[in-house]
Amino acid sequence: MEIVRQARSRNVFFILFLVASMTIFAIPLWSLFRFAYNDDTFSYIPIVPIVTGYLLFQRRDEIVGRRPGESFLAGIALIGVGGLLFLVSRLLGDRLAPTSSMFFVGISFAIVTAGGFGLYAGDRALRRMSFPFFFLLFMAPFPQAILDPIVLFLQRWSAEASDILFRVSGIPVFRDQFVFSLPGITIEVAKECSGIRSSLSLLLLSLLSGHLYLRTGWAKAVLLVAIIPITIIKNAVRIFTLTAIAVYIDPRILGSVAHQRGGIPIFFLALVLLGLVLWALMKLERSGKKSPTPGNPVDADPV
């Protein structure tokens, strides 16, 4: 009976903790979701907690209340760190840039939520469920100090890849860094051409796919790194296709809806490439599992 009473007390405490957390974070989270709605770069943010909830629900049978004597120190530490970050964001207030302010809101909420789970279920369960709470960290938008170098990197290499496609295709081109002069038109590979929005979506898809379908750390790392060339190839194909149409068919396409929304069909190309990489890595993992190892030979036919 004592164990049952302790379990009920923990359940009541956890429910009260969730209610208190949602009350404290209600207005900041509403601001975060409004920020994401108005900024296409971070439009994925409202989906992150839904995916995290699904991942936890998927393994709900493994989530049990903390056993008597089981450690919950990690949960307390996480709540402390998350609460401190939240207080920093409130104290700094308007002195922070919008992205930085929302970064503190998202990351503090994710850490406090993980801490509350650890306090309820214990350190062992928190370690088992580490990926869903790691994924929840992506509720925090990347600060500009991190985002700007990534955008510049993708912009530069998208220009390089586009230059290769122009020259291989035989289209006459003169390049000055990000500016390309072609017959009848001049284009610039701007920051908007970096594909940062689709890159972030691919990042989340890669993490999720690796977690669900891959077993080894090296395979998950390869799938993650593959996002870089896939994004660059996708950007170059889009830039080349639109520019070739503008040169040989109709230059007005560069100011049309096809230019503004043309990234959506090309994004499916990126999904196909990512799917092919995932398929290849799954095959490699299966073949590696079946291959014989020293001291553990495969079964042989009897002689």
VOZA-475636 format. One record per residue (C-alpha): residue number from 1; residue in one letter; chain; x, y negated, z negated. Coordinates in steps of 0.5 Angstrom, whole numbers. Each point is the difference from the previous one (the first is absolute). Last residue first. Example, Ala and Ser with C-alpha at 12.3 -4.5 7.8 and 13.67 -1.06 7.14 Angstrom:
<rs>
@num=2, residu=S, chaine=A, east=27, north=2, up=-14
@num=1, residu=A, chaine=A, east=-2, north=7, up=-2
</rs>
This chain:
<rs>
@num=303, residu=V, chaine=A, east=61, north=64, up=90
@num=302, residu=P, chaine=A, east=-5, north=-4, up=-4
@num=301, residu=D, chaine=A, east=-2, north=-6, up=4
@num=300, residu=A, chaine=A, east=3, north=-6, up=-4
@num=299, residu=D, chaine=A, east=-3, north=-5, up=-5
@num=298, residu=V, chaine=A, east=3, north=-7, up=0
@num=297, residu=P, chaine=A, east=7, north=-1, up=-4
@num=296, residu=N, chaine=A, east=0, north=-3, up=-7
@num=295, residu=G, chaine=A, east=7, north=0, up=-2
@num=294, residu=P, chaine=A, east=2, north=-6, up=5
@num=293, residu=T, chaine=A, east=-7, north=-3, up=2
@num=292, residu=P, chaine=A, east=-4, north=3, up=6
@num=291, residu=S, chaine=A, east=-5, north=-5, up=4
@num=290, residu=K, chaine=A, east=-7, north=0, up=-2
@num=289, residu=K, chaine=A, east=0, north=-6, up=-4
@num=288, residu=G, chaine=A, east=4, north=-4, up=5
@num=287, residu=S, chaine=A, east=-5, north=2, up=5
@num=286, residu=R, chaine=A, east=-5, north=-3, up=-4
@num=285, residu=E, chaine=A, east=3, north=-6, up=-2
@num=284, residu=L, chaine=A, east=2, north=-1, up=8
@num=283, residu=K, chaine=A, east=-7, north=1, up=2
@num=282, residu=M, chaine=A, east=-2, north=-5, up=-5
@num=281, residu=L, chaine=A, east=5, north=-5, up=2
@num=280, residu=A, chaine=A, east=-2, north=1, up=8
@num=279, residu=W, chaine=A, east=-7, north=-2, up=-2
@num=278, residu=L, chaine=A, east=1, north=-6, up=-4
@num=277, residu=V, chaine=A, east=4, north=-3, up=5
@num=276, residu=L, chaine=A, east=-5, north=2, up=5
@num=275, residu=G, chaine=A, east=-5, north=-3, up=-4
@num=274, residu=L, chaine=A, east=4, north=-7, up=-1
@num=273, residu=L, chaine=A, east=1, north=0, up=8
@num=272, residu=V, chaine=A, east=-8, north=1, up=1
@num=271, residu=L, chaine=A, east=-1, north=-5, up=-6
@num=270, residu=A, chaine=A, east=4, north=-5, up=4
@num=269, residu=L, chaine=A, east=-3, north=1, up=6
@num=268, residu=F, chaine=A, east=-7, north=-2, up=-4
@num=267, residu=F, chaine=A, east=3, north=-6, up=-2
@num=266, residu=I, chaine=A, east=1, north=-2, up=8
@num=265, residu=P, chaine=A, east=-8, north=0, up=0
@num=264, residu=I, chaine=A, east=0, north=-5, up=-6
@num=263, residu=G, chaine=A, east=5, north=-4, up=2
@num=262, residu=G, chaine=A, east=-4, north=-3, up=6
@num=261, residu=R, chaine=A, east=-4, north=-4, up=-4
@num=260, residu=Q, chaine=A, east=3, north=-7, up=1
@num=259, residu=H, chaine=A, east=3, north=1, up=7
@num=258, residu=A, chaine=A, east=-6, north=4, up=2
@num=257, residu=V, chaine=A, east=-4, north=-6, up=-3
@num=256, residu=S, chaine=A, east=3, north=-4, up=5
@num=255, residu=G, chaine=A, east=6, north=-5, up=0
@num=254, residu=L, chaine=A, east=5, north=4, up=3
@num=253, residu=I, chaine=A, east=-5, north=3, up=5
@num=252, residu=R, chaine=A, east=0, north=-6, up=3
@num=251, residu=P, chaine=A, east=6, north=2, up=4
@num=250, residu=D, chaine=A, east=-4, north=4, up=5
@num=249, residu=I, chaine=A, east=3, north=6, up=4
@num=248, residu=Y, chaine=A, east=7, north=1, up=1
@num=247, residu=V, chaine=A, east=4, north=-5, up=-5
@num=246, residu=A, chaine=A, east=-6, north=0, up=-5
@num=245, residu=I, chaine=A, east=-1, north=8, up=0
@num=244, residu=A, chaine=A, east=7, north=1, up=-1
@num=243, residu=T, chaine=A, east=0, north=-5, up=-6
@num=242, residu=L, chaine=A, east=-6, north=4, up=-3
@num=241, residu=T, chaine=A, east=4, north=7, up=1
@num=240, residu=F, chaine=A, east=7, north=-2, up=-2
@num=239, residu=I, chaine=A, east=-3, north=-3, up=-7
@num=238, residu=R, chaine=A, east=-4, north=5, up=-1
@num=237, residu=V, chaine=A, east=5, north=6, up=1
@num=236, residu=A, chaine=A, east=5, north=-4, up=-4
@num=235, residu=N, chaine=A, east=-4, north=-1, up=-6
@num=234, residu=K, chaine=A, east=-2, north=8, up=0
@num=233, residu=I, chaine=A, east=8, north=2, up=1
@num=232, residu=I, chaine=A, east=2, north=-5, up=-5
@num=231, residu=T, chaine=A, east=-6, north=3, up=-5
@num=230, residu=I, chaine=A, east=2, north=7, up=2
@num=229, residu=P, chaine=A, east=8, north=-1, up=-1
@num=228, residu=I, chaine=A, east=-2, north=-3, up=-7
@num=227, residu=I, chaine=A, east=-5, north=5, up=-2
@num=226, residu=A, chaine=A, east=5, north=6, up=1
@num=225, residu=V, chaine=A, east=3, north=-2, up=-7
@num=224, residu=L, chaine=A, east=-6, north=2, up=-4
@num=223, residu=L, chaine=A, east=-1, north=7, up=4
@num=222, residu=V, chaine=A, east=8, north=1, up=-1
@num=221, residu=A, chaine=A, east=-1, north=-1, up=-8
@num=220, residu=K, chaine=A, east=-6, north=4, up=0
@num=219, residu=A, chaine=A, east=4, north=6, up=3
@num=218, residu=W, chaine=A, east=6, north=-1, up=-4
@num=217, residu=G, chaine=A, east=-4, north=0, up=-7
@num=216, residu=T, chaine=A, east=-3, north=7, up=2
@num=215, residu=R, chaine=A, east=-8, north=2, up=0
@num=214, residu=L, chaine=A, east=-3, north=-4, up=6
@num=213, residu=Y, chaine=A, east=-8, north=0, up=1
@num=212, residu=L, chaine=A, east=-3, north=-4, up=-5
@num=211, residu=H, chaine=A, east=6, north=-4, up=-3
@num=210, residu=G, chaine=A, east=3, north=-1, up=7
@num=209, residu=S, chaine=A, east=-7, north=-2, up=3
@num=208, residu=L, chaine=A, east=-1, north=-5, up=-6
@num=207, residu=L, chaine=A, east=7, north=-4, up=0
@num=206, residu=S, chaine=A, east=-1, north=0, up=8
@num=205, residu=L, chaine=A, east=-7, north=-3, up=0
@num=204, residu=L, chaine=A, east=2, north=-5, up=-5
@num=203, residu=L, chaine=A, east=6, north=-2, up=4
@num=202, residu=L, chaine=A, east=-4, north=0, up=7
@num=201, residu=S, chaine=A, east=-4, north=-5, up=-3
@num=200, residu=L, chaine=A, east=5, north=-4, up=-2
@num=199, residu=S, chaine=A, east=3, north=0, up=7
@num=198, residu=S, chaine=A, east=-6, north=-1, up=3
@num=197, residu=R, chaine=A, east=-1, north=-7, up=-4
@num=196, residu=I, chaine=A, east=8, north=-1, up=1
@num=195, residu=G, chaine=A, east=-1, north=1, up=8
@num=194, residu=S, chaine=A, east=6, north=-5, up=1
@num=193, residu=C, chaine=A, east=-4, north=-3, up=6
@num=192, residu=E, chaine=A, east=-3, north=-5, up=-5
@num=191, residu=K, chaine=A, east=7, north=-3, up=-2
@num=190, residu=A, chaine=A, east=1, north=-2, up=7
@num=189, residu=V, chaine=A, east=3, north=4, up=7
@num=188, residu=E, chaine=A, east=-1, north=-6, up=4
@num=187, residu=I, chaine=A, east=-2, north=0, up=7
@num=186, residu=T, chaine=A, east=1, north=-4, up=6
@num=185, residu=I, chaine=A, east=-4, north=1, up=7
@num=184, residu=G, chaine=A, east=1, north=-1, up=7
@num=183, residu=P, chaine=A, east=5, north=5, up=2
@num=182, residu=L, chaine=A, east=3, north=2, up=-7
@num=181, residu=S, chaine=A, east=3, north=-4, up=-6
@num=180, residu=F, chaine=A, east=1, north=3, up=-6
@num=179, residu=V, chaine=A, east=1, north=-3, up=-7
@num=178, residu=F, chaine=A, east=1, north=4, up=-6
@num=177, residu=Q, chaine=A, east=8, north=-1, up=1
@num=176, residu=D, chaine=A, east=1, north=-4, up=6
@num=175, residu=R, chaine=A, east=-2, north=5, up=5
@num=174, residu=F, chaine=A, east=-1, north=0, up=8
@num=173, residu=V, chaine=A, east=-4, north=5, up=3
@num=172, residu=P, chaine=A, east=-1, north=3, up=7
@num=171, residu=I, chaine=A, east=-5, north=6, up=0
@num=170, residu=G, chaine=A, east=4, north=6, up=2
@num=169, residu=S, chaine=A, east=-4, north=5, up=-5
@num=168, residu=V, chaine=A, east=7, north=2, up=-4
@num=167, residu=R, chaine=A, east=1, north=-7, up=-1
@num=166, residu=F, chaine=A, east=-6, north=-2, up=-3
@num=165, residu=L, chaine=A, east=0, north=6, up=-4
@num=164, residu=I, chaine=A, east=6, north=-1, up=-3
@num=163, residu=D, chaine=A, east=-1, north=-8, up=-1
@num=162, residu=S, chaine=A, east=-7, north=3, up=-4
@num=161, residu=A, chaine=A, east=5, north=4, up=-4
@num=160, residu=E, chaine=A, east=4, north=-6, up=-2
@num=159, residu=A, chaine=A, east=-6, north=-4, up=-1
@num=158, residu=S, chaine=A, east=-3, north=5, up=-5
@num=157, residu=W, chaine=A, east=7, north=1, up=-3
@num=156, residu=R, chaine=A, east=0, north=-8, up=-2
@num=155, residu=Q, chaine=A, east=-7, north=0, up=-2
@num=154, residu=L, chaine=A, east=0, north=6, up=-4
@num=153, residu=F, chaine=A, east=6, north=-3, up=-4
@num=152, residu=L, chaine=A, east=-3, north=-7, up=-1
@num=151, residu=V, chaine=A, east=-7, north=3, up=-3
@num=150, residu=I, chaine=A, east=4, north=5, up=-5
@num=149, residu=P, chaine=A, east=5, north=-6, up=-2
@num=148, residu=D, chaine=A, east=-7, north=-5, up=-1
@num=147, residu=L, chaine=A, east=-4, north=6, up=-4
@num=146, residu=I, chaine=A, east=5, north=0, up=-6
@num=145, residu=A, chaine=A, east=1, north=-7, up=-2
@num=144, residu=Q, chaine=A, east=-7, north=-1, up=3
@num=143, residu=P, chaine=A, east=-3, north=4, up=-6
@num=142, residu=F, chaine=A, east=-3, north=7, up=2
@num=141, residu=P, chaine=A, east=-7, north=1, up=-2
@num=140, residu=A, chaine=A, east=-2, north=4, up=-6
@num=139, residu=M, chaine=A, east=-5, north=5, up=1
@num=138, residu=F, chaine=A, east=6, north=4, up=3
@num=137, residu=L, chaine=A, east=1, north=2, up=-8
@num=136, residu=L, chaine=A, east=-6, north=5, up=1
@num=135, residu=F, chaine=A, east=5, north=4, up=4
@num=134, residu=F, chaine=A, east=4, north=1, up=-6
@num=133, residu=F, chaine=A, east=-6, north=2, up=-4
@num=132, residu=P, chaine=A, east=-2, north=5, up=5
@num=131, residu=F, chaine=A, east=7, north=3, up=0
@num=130, residu=S, chaine=A, east=1, north=1, up=-7
@num=129, residu=M, chaine=A, east=-5, north=4, up=-2
@num=128, residu=R, chaine=A, east=4, north=6, up=-2
@num=127, residu=R, chaine=A, east=4, north=-5, up=-4
@num=126, residu=L, chaine=A, east=-6, north=-3, up=-3
@num=125, residu=A, chaine=A, east=-2, north=7, up=-2
@num=124, residu=R, chaine=A, east=6, north=1, up=-4
@num=123, residu=D, chaine=A, east=0, north=-7, up=-3
@num=122, residu=G, chaine=A, east=-6, north=1, up=-3
@num=121, residu=A, chaine=A, east=-8, north=0, up=2
@num=120, residu=Y, chaine=A, east=-3, north=-6, up=-3
@num=119, residu=L, chaine=A, east=6, north=-4, up=-2
@num=118, residu=G, chaine=A, east=3, north=2, up=7
@num=117, residu=F, chaine=A, east=-6, north=-2, up=4
@num=116, residu=G, chaine=A, east=0, north=-7, up=-4
@num=115, residu=G, chaine=A, east=7, north=-1, up=2
@num=114, residu=A, chaine=A, east=-2, north=2, up=7
@num=113, residu=T, chaine=A, east=-5, north=-5, up=0
@num=112, residu=V, chaine=A, east=4, north=-5, up=-3
@num=111, residu=I, chaine=A, east=6, north=1, up=5
@num=110, residu=A, chaine=A, east=-5, north=-1, up=6
@num=109, residu=F, chaine=A, east=-4, north=-6, up=-3
@num=108, residu=S, chaine=A, east=7, north=-4, up=-1
@num=107, residu=I, chaine=A, east=2, north=2, up=7
@num=106, residu=G, chaine=A, east=-6, north=-3, up=3
@num=105, residu=V, chaine=A, east=0, north=-6, up=-4
@num=104, residu=F, chaine=A, east=7, north=-2, up=0
@num=103, residu=F, chaine=A, east=0, north=1, up=8
@num=102, residu=M, chaine=A, east=-6, north=-4, up=0
@num=101, residu=S, chaine=A, east=4, north=-6, up=-3
@num=100, residu=S, chaine=A, east=6, north=1, up=5
@num=99, residu=T, chaine=A, east=-4, north=0, up=6
@num=98, residu=P, chaine=A, east=-4, north=-6, up=-2
@num=97, residu=A, chaine=A, east=7, north=-4, up=-2
@num=96, residu=L, chaine=A, east=1, north=-1, up=-7
@num=95, residu=R, chaine=A, east=-1, north=-6, up=-4
@num=94, residu=D, chaine=A, east=-7, north=0, up=0
@num=93, residu=G, chaine=A, east=0, north=5, up=-6
@num=92, residu=L, chaine=A, east=7, north=1, up=-3
@num=91, residu=L, chaine=A, east=-4, north=2, up=-7
@num=90, residu=R, chaine=A, east=-5, north=5, up=3
@num=89, residu=S, chaine=A, east=5, north=3, up=5
@num=88, residu=V, chaine=A, east=5, north=1, up=-6
@num=87, residu=L, chaine=A, east=-6, north=3, up=-4
@num=86, residu=F, chaine=A, east=-1, north=5, up=5
@num=85, residu=L, chaine=A, east=7, north=2, up=0
@num=84, residu=L, chaine=A, east=0, north=1, up=-7
@num=83, residu=G, chaine=A, east=-6, north=4, up=0
@num=82, residu=G, chaine=A, east=3, north=5, up=5
@num=81, residu=V, chaine=A, east=6, north=1, up=-4
@num=80, residu=G, chaine=A, east=-4, north=1, up=-6
@num=79, residu=I, chaine=A, east=-5, north=5, up=3
@num=78, residu=L, chaine=A, east=6, north=4, up=3
@num=77, residu=A, chaine=A, east=4, north=0, up=-6
@num=76, residu=I, chaine=A, east=-7, north=3, up=-4
@num=75, residu=G, chaine=A, east=-1, north=5, up=6
@num=74, residu=A, chaine=A, east=7, north=2, up=0
@num=73, residu=L, chaine=A, east=0, north=1, up=-8
@num=72, residu=F, chaine=A, east=-6, north=5, up=1
@num=71, residu=S, chaine=A, east=4, north=6, up=-3
@num=70, residu=E, chaine=A, east=-4, north=7, up=-1
@num=69, residu=G, chaine=A, east=-2, north=1, up=-8
@num=68, residu=P, chaine=A, east=-7, north=2, up=1
@num=67, residu=R, chaine=A, east=-1, north=1, up=8
@num=66, residu=R, chaine=A, east=-2, north=-6, up=4
@num=65, residu=G, chaine=A, east=-6, north=1, up=4
@num=64, residu=V, chaine=A, east=-1, north=4, up=6
@num=63, residu=I, chaine=A, east=2, north=-2, up=7
@num=62, residu=E, chaine=A, east=2, north=6, up=4
@num=61, residu=D, chaine=A, east=-7, north=2, up=2
@num=60, residu=R, chaine=A, east=-1, north=-8, up=3
@num=59, residu=R, chaine=A, east=5, north=2, up=5
@num=58, residu=Q, chaine=A, east=-4, north=-3, up=6
@num=57, residu=F, chaine=A, east=-3, north=-5, up=-5
@num=56, residu=L, chaine=A, east=7, north=-3, up=-1
@num=55, residu=L, chaine=A, east=1, north=0, up=8
@num=54, residu=Y, chaine=A, east=-7, north=-3, up=1
@num=53, residu=G, chaine=A, east=1, north=-6, up=-5
@num=52, residu=T, chaine=A, east=7, north=-2, up=3
@num=51, residu=V, chaine=A, east=-3, north=0, up=7
@num=50, residu=I, chaine=A, east=-5, north=-5, up=-3
@num=49, residu=P, chaine=A, east=5, north=-4, up=-4
@num=48, residu=V, chaine=A, east=4, north=-1, up=7
@num=47, residu=I, chaine=A, east=-6, north=-1, up=4
@num=46, residu=P, chaine=A, east=-1, north=-7, up=-2
@num=45, residu=I, chaine=A, east=7, north=-2, up=1
@num=44, residu=Y, chaine=A, east=0, north=2, up=8
@num=43, residu=S, chaine=A, east=-2, north=-7, up=2
@num=42, residu=F, chaine=A, east=7, north=-2, up=-2
@num=41, residu=T, chaine=A, east=3, north=-3, up=6
@num=40, residu=D, chaine=A, east=-7, north=-2, up=2
@num=39, residu=D, chaine=A, east=0, north=-6, up=-5
@num=38, residu=N, chaine=A, east=-7, north=-2, up=-2
@num=37, residu=Y, chaine=A, east=-3, north=6, up=-2
@num=36, residu=A, chaine=A, east=7, north=2, up=-4
@num=35, residu=F, chaine=A, east=-1, north=-7, up=-4
@num=34, residu=R, chaine=A, east=-7, north=2, up=-1
@num=33, residu=F, chaine=A, east=2, north=6, up=-3
@num=32, residu=L, chaine=A, east=5, north=-3, up=-4
@num=31, residu=S, chaine=A, east=-5, north=-5, up=-3
@num=30, residu=W, chaine=A, east=-5, north=5, up=-2
@num=29, residu=L, chaine=A, east=6, north=4, up=-3
@num=28, residu=P, chaine=A, east=2, north=-6, up=-4
@num=27, residu=I, chaine=A, east=-7, north=-1, up=-2
@num=26, residu=A, chaine=A, east=-2, north=7, up=-3
@num=25, residu=F, chaine=A, east=7, north=1, up=-3
@num=24, residu=I, chaine=A, east=-1, north=-1, up=-7
@num=23, residu=T, chaine=A, east=-7, north=3, up=0
@num=22, residu=M, chaine=A, east=2, north=6, up=4
@num=21, residu=S, chaine=A, east=6, north=1, up=-5
@num=20, residu=A, chaine=A, east=-5, north=0, up=-6
@num=19, residu=V, chaine=A, east=-5, north=5, up=4
@num=18, residu=L, chaine=A, east=5, north=4, up=1
@num=17, residu=F, chaine=A, east=3, north=0, up=-7
@num=16, residu=L, chaine=A, east=-7, north=1, up=-3
@num=15, residu=I, chaine=A, east=-1, north=6, up=5
@num=14, residu=F, chaine=A, east=7, north=3, up=-2
@num=13, residu=F, chaine=A, east=-1, north=-1, up=-8
@num=12, residu=V, chaine=A, east=-7, north=4, up=1
@num=11, residu=N, chaine=A, east=4, north=5, up=3
@num=10, residu=R, chaine=A, east=5, north=0, up=-5
@num=9, residu=S, chaine=A, east=-5, north=1, up=-5
@num=8, residu=R, chaine=A, east=-3, north=5, up=3
@num=7, residu=A, chaine=A, east=6, north=4, up=1
@num=6, residu=Q, chaine=A, east=2, north=-1, up=-8
@num=5, residu=R, chaine=A, east=-7, north=3, up=-2
@num=4, residu=V, chaine=A, east=1, north=6, up=5
@num=3, residu=I, chaine=A, east=7, north=1, up=-4
@num=2, residu=E, chaine=A, east=-3, north=-1, up=-7
@num=1, residu=M, chaine=A, east=-6, north=5, up=2
</rs>
